[in-house]
Amino acid sequence: LSFLHLSSATRFTPRATPLNHRARTQKSFSIRSQSAPVLSQDELKKVAADKAVESVKSGMVLGLGTGSTAAFVVDKLGQLLSTGQLSNIVGIPTSKRTQEQAASLNIPLSTLDLHPHIDLAIDGADEVDPNLDLVKGRGGALLREKMVEAASSSFIVVADDSKLVSGLGGSGLAMPVEVVQFCWKYNLVRLEGLFKELGCEAKLRLAGDGSEKPYVTDNGNYIVDLYFKNPIKDGFAAGKEISAMEGVVEHGLFLGMATSVIIAGKTGVEVMTK
């Protein structure tokens, strides 16, 4: 890729937020090309992943995300370790899938129990809004992702530009909620009713193997996917109401957590930070 133009801007997004959340001042740095070839979605994800890995230093404890974009990050880390460009890193995987991939690349792994402080987490996102708030969990690992990323000093999100939305839920795709198996339908109905004014439809996630079996998370729970016709008006209020429901384990609203977002688009890479 030939990056020809560098620009920077600072945007201020006014919003009432709790004091314990990071400041919402957002800086955007973009590298754009006038002659870059048209890249596929996977190629864009790889560009973003490679950019994120530039922040990794030897000796770091790293949170390793889950999903198609995060898989490119793990591949790159394995490559840098094998060539000696990185050393002495420890990975904390957010799913069994990521754990297996990292182990196959000889990336040393551990757990939050042994490393409760993580230097840097890198993961993908399903939606990114202008405040750098996220929807995550369409890969089914939202609980472990949130635990690992909340324990991280820095959290870099990598995505392609199709993940950008003006408001969370705005893509019309799933916003997941992990629930216990016991009386899951009871909670599905309650979740749908909670967001009735947003035209919300709630569906139990299926295993996707052609059967009608429910999808089961690494933690032994089910996922209720919420589909919104209109974006969520107040993510913090929505998250609080979802979490207050008995039987809800975790939700896919990742609010005030990302320290930077790397977006790969057809004209280059944009790095947005708070």
N, C-alpha and C positions, 0 to 999 in steps of 0.2 A: 504494500500500500504506500502511496506517495502522499504524505500529509503536507499541505502547502500553506495553510492559513491557521494562525493561532489567535483566538479571541478570548476575552474574559469579561464576565459581568457579575454584578452582585444584585440579588433580588431579595426583597424583604416581603414576607408573606404574613400579614397581620392575622393573629389568631389567638384566642384565649386558651392557654394551655396550663396544665398543672405546673407548679414551680419545680417539681422534681424531674421534669423532662428537659432535654437539651434545648438550648436556644434555637429558634427557628430561622436564624439568619442563614441564608443559603448562597454559596458562591458557586458559580458555574464556569468551568474551564473547558473549552471545546477545541478539538483539533480536527480540522475539516480539509477534505481534499476535493479539488475540482476535477480530478482525473482518475479517481479510484474505480476499480471494476465493481460491478454489481455482485454482491456477496449473498450467499444463501443464509438462512436463519442460523444454521449450525456454525457457519463460518463467522458470522457476527458474534455469536456467543463465545467462540474461541478467541476472537480479538479482544473482547472484554475481559475474558478470563486471564489471558496473557498479561494484560495491563494491570490487573489486580495483583497478580503474583509478583510484580515488580516491588510491591510493598513488603514482601516476605524477606526476613533476614535470618541468617543462621542463628540457632539457639532459641528460636521462638517456639512457644506453645500455640498451636493453631487449631481453631475450630473449622472442621471440614464439613461443608454443607452437603445437601442432597438434591438431586435433580440433574437434568441434562446439562445445564450450564455449570453447575458445581463439579460435574464429572470432568469437564475440561480443566478446571483448576487442579483437581487431584492428579490428573494425567501430567500436567505441567510440573507439579511439585515432584512427582516420581522421576520425571526426566532430569530435573535439576539436581536431585539427590544422586542419581546414578552417574552423572557426569562430574560430581564433586563441586558444583556451583553453589549448592546449599549443603549444610551439614548440621547435625545435632538438633533437628527439629522434632517436635512431638505433635502428632495429630490427635484431636478429639473428634471422632466421627459422630454425625447426627443421625445415622441410620445403619442398619445391618448391611444395606446395599453399599453405602459408602465405606463401611468398615472392610467389606470384602474387596472392594476395588483398591483401597489404599494398601491393604495387606499384600495384594498381588503385585504391587509396585514397590514393595519393601519399605513403605513409609512407617516409621515407628509410631505405635498407637498407644493411647492410654485412656483414662476416664476423668470425668469431673471430680470423682471422689479423690483421686490422686493429684489432680491439677485443677483446683477450684478457681485459679486465676488464669485466664487465657489472654495472650497478648493480642491476637488478631483472629477474627473469624471472617471467612469469605463464603458467600452463598448467593444463590440466585433469588429471584422474586417473580411472582406471578403478576403483580401490579405494583407500580410506583407512582405516587401522586406528587404534586409540586412541592409538598412539604417533606418529601423523602419518607413518608409513611408507606407501609407495604401491606399487600396481601400475599401470604405464603401458605404453603401446605398442600398444593394440588398433587404433590408427590407423596403425600401421606405422612411426612415426618415432622409436622409442625410442632409437636410437643418437645421433642429432643432438640430441634432447631432453636426454639425459643429459649430453652434452658441453657444451651451452649452459648448462644449469641448474647444473652443477657449477662453472662459471666465474662464477656470479652471487653477488653479496654477499647478496641476499635472493631467496627463491623463494616466491611466493604461488601456492597451488593453489586453483582454483575448481571447484566441483562441486555437484551437487544431492544431496539426502540419500539417494538410492538407491545411492550409491557407498560408503556407510559399511559396514564389515565389522568383525567382532570379531577376525579374523585374516586375514592375506594369503592369497589363494587361496580365501577363504570364500564368494565369490559363485558359485563353480562355473563362472565364465566364464574366458576365455583369459588365461593369464599368458605373454606372448610371449618367445621367445628367438630372436635374430637369428643365423643361421648362414651360413657360406659355402655356395655351391651344391655344391661338390665333396663327394661322398659324404654328402649331407644325411641320407639314411636311416640311415646309420651313427650319426650323432649323435642322430637322433630316437629310435632304440632305446635309446641310452645314457641320454638324458635321462629317458625313461619309466622305465627301470630304477632310476635314481637316486632317484626318489620313489615307488617301488613300494608302500611301506608306507602312503602317503597316498592310495592308490587313483588314482594319476595316469594319465591317458591323454594321449598326445602325438599331435598331428595336424599335418600340413603345411598351412599356410595357402594357400588357393587364391585366384586373382585375383578371383573373384566376378562374372565376366562370363558365367557359364553354361558356361564351358569347364572343362577339368580342368587348366588351366595354373596353375603355382604363382604366388603373389603375389611380386613382386619389389620390394624396398625401393628408396629413392632411392640407396642405396649399392651396388645390384646384388646383394644377398643375399636369401636365403629367410628365412621365419619359421616356426619350430616353435612351435605353441601348446600349452601345458600346461594340462590341466583337472584340478583337484583335487577329490576327494570330501571331503577333510578339509583344513582350513587348514594352512599351513606352520608348523611349530613354531618354527623359528629362522631368520628371514629372512636374517640376516648369514651364517650357516653355509651356507644354501642358495645364496645368491648367490656365495659363495666357491667352492663345489663346481662350480656351473655354469660360472663363469668359467675354472676350471682345465681345462676340456675343450678339446682342440685343435679348432679349427674353429668354436668359439663366438665370435661377435663382441661381443655384448652381451645382457643380460637385462633384463626389465621390472620388476625389483625396485628401487625408488628409495628407499634407506634412509638416514635421517638427513639428508635433503636439504631437505625443506620447512621454511621458517621460520614459515609460517602457512597455514592452510587455511580457506577461506570456503565454508561449506555453506549453500545455500539450501534451506529446507524449506517445507512448506505453512503453517507458522505464523510464518515470518520467516527472518532470516539469522543464522547463528552463525559467529563468527570464533574459531578455535582457534589458539593460538600456543604456542611453546616458550619 
